[in-house]
């Protein structure tokens, strides 16, 4: 089925600001609360949120096999479960309806009142009901930096890292949409000289610049997904800030891995950008040496050229870009991650989310966490107001942005933001 929605020459009859993340070539999917307090599934073009539930009721998806309530739900899970054929048909139809030369909705003012909202009139929600969440550790530069900080710089990578995509099962209940404040977590930390563990608010709160992909109902329990079929089962991507309390994590993570240092909050951008929309930005990833085992071999370009930024904005201050990275730096691709995740027969369901792990590049300004940027606090970052940051302070807002761009089109993900609030006092 052709990807007509990706035609770079297409223009919308809706106004799209220059360098918008949401041209007509994007057409992401999300969930929002309307001005009438109705939750609906929608999309976005320019600065307009588009109610797909209302469009379906008005007959704009006639001829596409959709249930009556497919867009009248509080999550995208059922729509995602319908599979790529449905996603592509719907996305192409939306593109056709909003094409500059298309009458219909363009000229029907009554329908437009029911379908269109400015972004100021809606409240974005979590786009999927995340049943399971896996976080990978798939950036070679990040893994090398962390290994150098806490182990032997000459042997920074553990023996398994170049052979398998490392991951762990995370906490899905604390995944939150962009704009939701984050409370500084409380927990135990390493003992001092008296051997007694510390306890209190984390002093080493960090962001992790990541992306996450959303899956469909891909496989039955006991069956695996071959790598050549992996991307058929990935709906799209979001920006992902997997907050970390480094001091809590350092005390608890051996022998079983992250727990309270990670489970307090993970922030995602609310619009899911489909793999179809990202197709023009496909690129090769880093060379893999040694060659992966056969089930992880990929013979096509399976990385994506997505420019990423991490920004710190102190309360009342300006935005400070502290990191510029790129999703193409991922050593292990999404396809490899999904193939590995299921090779043991683990079943994957619609709305499951898989984080990339921190995305660090080869230069110091492309590191994807404060742990690396400040080198565990040894090299503080100076913001434009003269204050320094080793990690994230109370009332700082962390903003993540991502976009793709070539000679013909630019599209992006919108903001992924979270303001850090002081820790709560225990009763």
DOPATOR-821985 format. One record per residue (C-alpha): x, y, z. Coordinates in Angstrom, 2 decimals. Last residue first. Layout:
DOPATOR-821985
+---------+---------+---------+
|      c1 |      c2 |      c3 |
+---------+---------+---------+
|       X |       Y |       Z |
...
+---------+---------+---------+
end
This chain:
DOPATOR-821985
+---------+---------+---------+
|      c1 |      c2 |      c3 |
+---------+---------+---------+
|    4.33 |   11.08 |   57.50 |
|    7.16 |   11.44 |   54.98 |
|    7.80 |   14.91 |   53.62 |
|    7.34 |   15.16 |   49.88 |
|   10.40 |   15.71 |   47.73 |
|   10.71 |   19.07 |   46.00 |
|    9.12 |   19.42 |   42.55 |
|   10.97 |   18.70 |   39.32 |
|    9.27 |   20.05 |   36.21 |
|    8.75 |   17.63 |   33.33 |
|    8.70 |   18.17 |   29.61 |
|    8.61 |   16.10 |   26.42 |
|    8.01 |   18.62 |   23.66 |
|    6.71 |   18.04 |   20.14 |
|    7.65 |   14.93 |   18.19 |
|    9.09 |   16.18 |   14.93 |
|    8.76 |   16.75 |   11.22 |
|   10.83 |   18.46 |    8.54 |
|   10.41 |   17.95 |    4.81 |
|   12.13 |   18.17 |    1.43 |
|   15.87 |   18.70 |    1.89 |
|   15.91 |   16.47 |    4.97 |
|   14.81 |   16.90 |    8.57 |
|   13.83 |   14.76 |   11.52 |
|   12.93 |   16.19 |   14.94 |
|   13.35 |   15.61 |   18.65 |
|   12.85 |   17.70 |   21.76 |
|   13.39 |   17.05 |   25.45 |
|   12.64 |   19.56 |   28.19 |
|   13.77 |   19.32 |   31.81 |
|   12.20 |   21.89 |   34.12 |
|   14.19 |   22.87 |   37.19 |
|   12.07 |   23.53 |   40.28 |
|   14.28 |   21.31 |   42.47 |
|   17.74 |   20.88 |   41.02 |
|   18.91 |   18.38 |   38.38 |
|   22.48 |   17.01 |   38.46 |
|   25.93 |   18.60 |   38.52 |
|   24.37 |   21.92 |   37.64 |
|   25.91 |   25.34 |   38.01 |
|   24.33 |   28.77 |   38.26 |
|   25.59 |   31.67 |   36.15 |
|   22.21 |   32.58 |   34.65 |
|   23.34 |   31.12 |   31.29 |
|   23.82 |   27.68 |   32.84 |
|   27.21 |   26.34 |   33.94 |
|   27.62 |   22.57 |   33.71 |
|   29.55 |   20.92 |   36.55 |
|   32.63 |   18.80 |   35.76 |
|   33.27 |   16.36 |   38.62 |
|   29.57 |   15.74 |   39.24 |
|   29.40 |   12.20 |   37.89 |
|   31.10 |   13.22 |   34.64 |
|   29.05 |   16.42 |   34.43 |
|   27.71 |   15.49 |   30.97 |
|   27.91 |   11.77 |   31.73 |
|   25.83 |   11.63 |   34.91 |
|   23.86 |   14.59 |   33.54 |
|   22.47 |   12.28 |   30.89 |
|   22.40 |   11.89 |   27.09 |
|   25.97 |   12.70 |   26.08 |
|   26.04 |   14.64 |   22.81 |
|   28.03 |   17.64 |   24.07 |
|   30.86 |   15.32 |   25.12 |
|   31.19 |   13.85 |   21.64 |
|   30.53 |   10.29 |   20.39 |
|   26.79 |   10.27 |   20.94 |
|   24.66 |    9.28 |   23.90 |
|   21.12 |    7.91 |   23.76 |
|   20.09 |    6.69 |   27.21 |
|   18.11 |    3.47 |   26.99 |
|   15.94 |    2.74 |   23.99 |
|   12.69 |    2.41 |   25.88 |
|   10.17 |   -0.28 |   24.96 |
|    6.45 |    0.29 |   25.37 |
|    3.61 |   -2.22 |   25.20 |
|    0.48 |   -0.68 |   23.71 |
|   -0.70 |   -3.79 |   21.87 |
|    0.88 |   -6.88 |   23.39 |
|    4.23 |   -8.67 |   23.22 |
|    4.59 |  -12.36 |   24.10 |
|    7.87 |  -13.69 |   25.47 |
|    8.83 |  -16.78 |   23.45 |
|   12.56 |  -16.76 |   24.25 |
|   13.32 |  -14.89 |   21.02 |
|   10.71 |  -12.26 |   21.94 |
|   12.83 |   -9.49 |   23.48 |
|   15.71 |  -10.30 |   21.13 |
|   13.62 |   -9.69 |   18.01 |
|   12.16 |   -6.54 |   19.59 |
|   15.58 |   -5.13 |   20.47 |
|   17.03 |   -6.06 |   17.10 |
|   14.21 |   -4.28 |   15.29 |
|   14.58 |   -1.24 |   17.55 |
|   18.27 |   -1.04 |   16.62 |
|   21.21 |   -2.00 |   18.85 |
|   24.15 |    0.39 |   18.53 |
|   21.93 |    3.46 |   18.79 |
|   23.77 |    6.47 |   17.30 |
|   20.97 |    7.05 |   14.77 |
|   18.77 |    8.37 |   17.60 |
|   20.78 |   11.58 |   17.63 |
|   22.35 |   13.75 |   20.35 |
|   22.52 |   17.40 |   21.31 |
|   22.86 |   17.91 |   25.06 |
|   22.83 |   20.84 |   27.49 |
|   20.47 |   23.19 |   25.68 |
|   19.69 |   25.90 |   28.24 |
|   16.15 |   27.30 |   28.25 |
|   15.87 |   30.62 |   30.00 |
|   14.99 |   31.38 |   33.59 |
|   11.95 |   31.81 |   35.85 |
|   12.52 |   28.37 |   37.38 |
|   15.61 |   26.86 |   35.80 |
|   15.20 |   25.52 |   32.26 |
|   17.36 |   22.51 |   31.41 |
|   17.27 |   21.22 |   27.82 |
|   17.96 |   17.83 |   26.24 |
|   18.01 |   17.79 |   22.45 |
|   17.57 |   15.09 |   19.84 |
|   17.99 |   14.93 |   16.07 |
|   16.31 |   11.84 |   14.60 |
|   18.09 |    9.98 |   11.80 |
|   16.51 |    6.54 |   12.11 |
|   18.14 |    3.12 |   12.45 |
|   17.09 |    0.00 |   10.56 |
|   19.18 |    0.15 |    7.39 |
|   18.83 |   -3.33 |    5.95 |
|   20.60 |   -6.66 |    6.40 |
|   19.89 |   -7.09 |   10.08 |
|   21.41 |  -10.01 |   11.97 |
|   19.88 |  -10.52 |   15.41 |
|   18.53 |  -14.05 |   14.85 |
|   21.86 |  -14.98 |   13.20 |
|   24.13 |  -14.14 |   16.15 |
|   25.54 |  -10.62 |   15.88 |
|   28.78 |   -9.88 |   14.01 |
|   31.49 |   -8.88 |   16.44 |
|   31.57 |   -6.01 |   15.66 |
|   28.47 |   -4.07 |   14.76 |
|   28.96 |   -1.07 |   12.50 |
|   26.95 |    1.87 |   13.79 |
|   23.42 |    2.37 |   12.47 |
|   22.28 |    2.72 |    8.90 |
|   19.59 |    5.26 |    8.04 |
|   15.81 |    5.65 |    7.80 |
|   14.70 |    9.26 |    7.62 |
|   12.22 |    8.95 |    4.76 |
|   10.39 |    6.17 |    6.68 |
|    9.70 |    8.29 |    9.77 |
|    6.07 |    8.95 |    8.86 |
|    5.51 |    5.22 |    8.29 |
|    7.25 |    4.44 |   11.60 |
|    4.45 |    6.40 |   13.21 |
|    4.94 |    9.46 |   15.43 |
|    3.14 |    8.91 |   18.74 |
|    2.06 |   12.26 |   20.21 |
|    2.04 |   12.62 |   24.02 |
|    5.80 |   12.96 |   24.70 |
|    6.82 |   10.54 |   27.41 |
|    7.92 |   11.01 |   31.04 |
|    9.18 |    8.23 |   33.34 |
|    8.53 |    8.53 |   37.06 |
|    9.19 |    6.93 |   40.49 |
|   10.30 |    3.55 |   39.11 |
|   13.93 |    4.39 |   38.32 |
|   15.92 |    4.72 |   41.56 |
|   13.24 |    2.68 |   43.33 |
|   14.19 |   -0.44 |   41.31 |
|   17.10 |   -0.83 |   38.89 |
|   19.08 |   -4.10 |   38.80 |
|   18.89 |   -7.49 |   40.51 |
|   22.33 |   -7.90 |   42.17 |
|   23.13 |   -5.09 |   42.64 |
|   20.90 |   -2.11 |   41.76 |
|   20.09 |   -0.91 |   45.27 |
|   22.92 |    1.37 |   46.42 |
|   23.82 |    2.96 |   43.07 |
|   20.14 |    3.35 |   42.15 |
|   19.36 |    5.52 |   45.18 |
|   22.36 |    7.76 |   44.42 |
|   21.59 |    7.95 |   40.68 |
|   17.94 |    8.87 |   41.00 |
|   16.98 |    8.38 |   37.38 |
|   14.31 |    9.89 |   35.13 |
|   13.51 |    7.95 |   31.96 |
|   12.77 |   10.90 |   29.71 |
|   11.17 |    9.47 |   26.58 |
|   10.38 |   10.96 |   23.20 |
|    7.76 |    8.91 |   21.41 |
|    7.90 |    6.33 |   18.63 |
|    5.62 |    4.40 |   16.30 |
|    3.45 |    1.37 |   15.63 |
|    6.11 |   -1.34 |   15.78 |
|    4.86 |   -4.78 |   14.69 |
|    5.79 |   -4.55 |   11.02 |
|    9.18 |   -3.30 |   12.26 |
|    9.97 |   -6.71 |   13.73 |
|    9.17 |   -8.84 |   10.69 |
|   12.74 |   -9.13 |    9.31 |
|   13.98 |   -9.62 |   12.89 |
|   11.86 |  -12.72 |   13.33 |
|    9.24 |  -12.32 |   16.08 |
|    9.21 |  -15.22 |   18.54 |
|    6.51 |  -17.67 |   19.53 |
|    5.95 |  -19.17 |   22.99 |
|    3.19 |  -16.77 |   24.00 |
|    1.48 |  -15.49 |   20.88 |
|    3.08 |  -12.71 |   18.87 |
|    2.75 |   -9.07 |   17.84 |
|   -0.16 |   -7.39 |   19.55 |
|    1.13 |   -3.96 |   18.46 |
|    4.23 |   -2.27 |   19.77 |
|    5.11 |    1.25 |   20.94 |
|    8.67 |    2.53 |   20.63 |
|   10.58 |    4.61 |   23.14 |
|   13.15 |    7.36 |   22.75 |
|   15.73 |    8.35 |   25.31 |
|   17.54 |   11.28 |   26.93 |
|   17.96 |   10.19 |   30.55 |
|   17.37 |   12.80 |   33.22 |
|   19.10 |   12.88 |   36.57 |
|   18.43 |   13.32 |   40.28 |
|   21.62 |   13.04 |   42.33 |
|   20.61 |   14.38 |   45.75 |
|   17.75 |   11.91 |   46.20 |
|   15.53 |   12.76 |   49.14 |
|   16.19 |   10.82 |   52.32 |
|   17.93 |    7.81 |   53.76 |
|   21.60 |    6.99 |   54.17 |
|   22.69 |    3.44 |   54.76 |
|   24.55 |    2.74 |   58.03 |
|   28.12 |    1.46 |   57.68 |
|   29.52 |    4.12 |   60.00 |
|   31.84 |    5.35 |   57.21 |
|   28.83 |    6.22 |   55.10 |
|   26.34 |    3.76 |   53.73 |
|   25.13 |    4.03 |   50.12 |
|   21.66 |    5.49 |   49.60 |
|   18.13 |    4.63 |   50.70 |
|   15.07 |    6.27 |   49.22 |
|   13.09 |    9.41 |   48.48 |
|   12.14 |   10.61 |   45.03 |
|   12.02 |   14.21 |   43.80 |
|    8.42 |   14.66 |   42.67 |
|    7.88 |   14.94 |   38.93 |
|    5.39 |   17.41 |   37.42 |
|    3.20 |   16.22 |   34.50 |
|    3.81 |   18.35 |   31.41 |
|    4.60 |   15.44 |   29.11 |
|    2.57 |   12.33 |   29.82 |
|    3.36 |    9.91 |   32.69 |
|    4.84 |    6.42 |   32.99 |
|    4.54 |    5.55 |   36.70 |
|    2.28 |    2.51 |   36.27 |
|    4.58 |    0.90 |   33.69 |
|    7.41 |   -0.11 |   36.06 |
|   10.37 |   -1.54 |   34.17 |
|   11.46 |   -4.94 |   32.87 |
|   15.18 |   -4.89 |   32.11 |
|   17.28 |   -4.69 |   28.97 |
|   20.64 |   -5.55 |   27.40 |
|   20.64 |   -5.94 |   23.61 |
|   22.84 |   -9.01 |   23.15 |
|   26.35 |   -9.77 |   21.82 |
|   28.32 |   -6.55 |   22.24 |
|   27.11 |   -6.13 |   25.85 |
|   27.78 |   -9.69 |   27.06 |
|   31.41 |   -9.21 |   28.10 |
|   30.74 |   -6.02 |   30.15 |
|   31.75 |   -2.82 |   28.43 |
|   34.18 |   -0.49 |   30.20 |
|   37.20 |   -2.75 |   30.00 |
|   39.99 |   -0.16 |   29.74 |
|   37.90 |    2.37 |   31.64 |
|   37.63 |   -0.18 |   34.51 |
|   34.44 |    0.16 |   36.53 |
|   32.21 |    2.99 |   37.73 |
|   32.93 |    5.94 |   35.48 |
|   34.40 |    3.98 |   32.56 |
|   31.50 |    1.54 |   32.56 |
|   29.04 |    4.44 |   32.57 |
|   30.84 |    6.07 |   29.64 |
|   31.08 |    2.82 |   27.70 |
|   27.38 |    2.05 |   28.21 |
|   26.49 |    5.55 |   27.03 |
|   28.73 |    5.37 |   23.96 |
|   27.44 |    1.91 |   23.07 |
|   23.83 |    3.03 |   23.23 |
|   21.49 |    0.04 |   23.72 |
|   20.66 |   -0.17 |   27.41 |
|   17.03 |   -1.27 |   27.02 |
|   13.99 |   -0.40 |   29.10 |
|   10.97 |   -2.68 |   28.94 |
|    7.43 |   -1.54 |   29.73 |
|    4.36 |   -3.71 |   29.98 |
|    0.66 |   -2.91 |   29.97 |
|    1.05 |    0.68 |   28.84 |
|   -2.45 |    2.08 |   28.31 |
|   -1.59 |    4.23 |   25.35 |
|   -1.60 |    7.95 |   24.44 |
|   -1.16 |    9.32 |   27.98 |
|   -3.31 |   12.45 |   27.88 |
|   -3.04 |   15.84 |   26.19 |
|   -5.31 |   18.62 |   27.39 |
|   -7.12 |   20.47 |   24.63 |
|   -8.22 |   24.04 |   23.97 |
|   -4.72 |   25.58 |   23.85 |
|   -3.84 |   23.11 |   21.07 |
|   -6.51 |   24.71 |   18.93 |
|   -9.44 |   22.42 |   18.28 |
|  -10.91 |   21.08 |   15.06 |
|  -13.50 |   18.34 |   14.54 |
|  -16.86 |   19.60 |   15.79 |
|  -16.40 |   23.22 |   14.69 |
|  -14.97 |   21.98 |   11.38 |
|  -18.14 |   19.98 |   10.75 |
|  -20.27 |   23.11 |   11.03 |
|  -17.86 |   25.10 |    8.85 |
|  -17.99 |   22.64 |    5.96 |
|  -15.58 |   23.96 |    3.31 |
|  -12.35 |   22.29 |    4.45 |
|  -14.28 |   19.23 |    5.62 |
|  -15.37 |   18.51 |    2.07 |
|  -13.07 |   20.33 |   -0.34 |
|   -9.58 |   18.91 |   -0.95 |
|   -7.00 |   21.16 |   -2.68 |
|   -5.07 |   22.00 |    0.50 |
|   -4.92 |   18.38 |    1.61 |
|   -6.63 |   17.94 |    4.96 |
|   -8.97 |   15.17 |    3.84 |
|   -6.29 |   13.40 |    1.78 |
|   -3.80 |   13.38 |    4.67 |
|   -6.44 |   12.01 |    7.00 |
|   -7.19 |    9.25 |    4.48 |
|   -3.50 |    8.31 |    4.17 |
|   -3.19 |    8.08 |    7.98 |
|   -6.33 |    5.95 |    8.23 |
|   -5.27 |    3.53 |    5.48 |
|   -1.74 |    3.28 |    6.92 |
|   -2.86 |    2.54 |   10.44 |
|   -5.39 |   -0.01 |    9.18 |
|   -2.83 |   -1.92 |    7.11 |
|   -0.30 |   -1.65 |    9.95 |
|   -2.34 |   -3.55 |   12.51 |
|   -5.77 |   -3.44 |   14.19 |
|   -4.01 |   -3.78 |   17.58 |
|   -2.85 |   -0.16 |   17.30 |
|   -6.46 |    1.00 |   17.10 |
|   -7.34 |   -1.13 |   20.13 |
|   -4.44 |    0.25 |   22.20 |
|   -4.85 |    3.91 |   21.25 |
|   -6.19 |    4.90 |   24.65 |
|   -9.14 |    6.74 |   26.18 |
|  -11.62 |    5.48 |   23.64 |
|  -13.96 |    7.04 |   21.09 |
|  -11.59 |    6.51 |   18.15 |
|  -12.41 |    2.81 |   17.58 |
|  -16.01 |    3.27 |   18.75 |
|  -17.84 |    2.50 |   15.51 |
|  -15.46 |   -0.32 |   14.59 |
|  -13.24 |    0.38 |   11.59 |
|  -13.10 |   -1.26 |    8.15 |
|  -12.18 |    1.71 |    5.96 |
|  -14.79 |    2.51 |    3.30 |
|  -16.21 |    5.52 |    5.13 |
|  -13.52 |    7.22 |    7.23 |
|  -14.98 |   10.73 |    6.92 |
|  -18.46 |    9.62 |    7.95 |
|  -19.38 |   12.26 |   10.52 |
|  -19.02 |    9.75 |   13.36 |
|  -15.49 |    8.96 |   12.15 |
|  -14.56 |   12.64 |   12.05 |
|  -15.90 |   13.16 |   15.57 |
|  -13.79 |   10.30 |   16.89 |
|  -10.80 |   11.54 |   14.92 |
|  -10.81 |   14.87 |   16.78 |
|   -8.06 |   16.98 |   15.21 |
|   -5.70 |   19.04 |   17.38 |
|   -4.55 |   22.17 |   15.57 |
|   -1.22 |   23.94 |   16.00 |
|    0.27 |   22.55 |   12.79 |
|   -1.50 |   19.28 |   12.00 |
|   -2.34 |   17.02 |   14.91 |
|   -4.07 |   13.69 |   15.41 |
|   -6.85 |   12.44 |   17.58 |
|   -8.28 |    9.89 |   19.95 |
|  -10.98 |   11.30 |   22.19 |
|  -11.67 |   12.23 |   25.79 |
|  -14.64 |   14.58 |   26.12 |
|  -14.52 |   17.45 |   28.60 |
|  -16.22 |   19.84 |   26.12 |
|  -12.95 |   21.76 |   25.59 |
|  -11.47 |   18.42 |   24.50 |
|   -9.41 |   15.91 |   26.51 |
|   -6.68 |   14.37 |   24.37 |
|   -5.33 |   11.08 |   23.05 |
|   -2.55 |   10.77 |   20.49 |
|   -1.67 |    9.86 |   16.92 |
|    0.89 |   11.45 |   14.61 |
|    0.01 |   12.92 |   11.19 |
|    3.58 |   13.77 |   10.06 |
|    3.49 |   14.66 |    6.35 |
|    0.74 |   17.26 |    6.97 |
|    3.30 |   19.27 |    8.94 |
|    3.56 |   18.71 |   12.70 |
|    6.96 |   19.55 |   14.16 |
|    6.51 |   23.07 |   12.82 |
|    9.53 |   24.59 |   11.10 |
|    7.37 |   27.31 |    9.52 |
|    3.91 |   27.45 |   11.02 |
|    1.22 |   25.15 |    9.54 |
|   -2.08 |   26.83 |    8.67 |
|   -4.75 |   24.28 |    7.86 |
|   -5.51 |   23.91 |    4.15 |
|   -2.61 |   21.46 |    4.15 |
|    0.30 |   21.18 |    1.75 |
|    1.62 |   18.07 |    0.02 |
|    4.90 |   18.27 |   -1.91 |
|    6.73 |   15.98 |    0.54 |
|    4.43 |   13.03 |   -0.27 |
|    4.49 |   11.04 |    3.01 |
|    0.70 |   10.75 |    3.24 |
|    0.68 |    8.83 |   -0.04 |
|    2.51 |    5.91 |    1.60 |
|    1.54 |    3.35 |   -1.03 |
|    0.00 |    0.00 |    0.00 |
+---------+---------+---------+
end
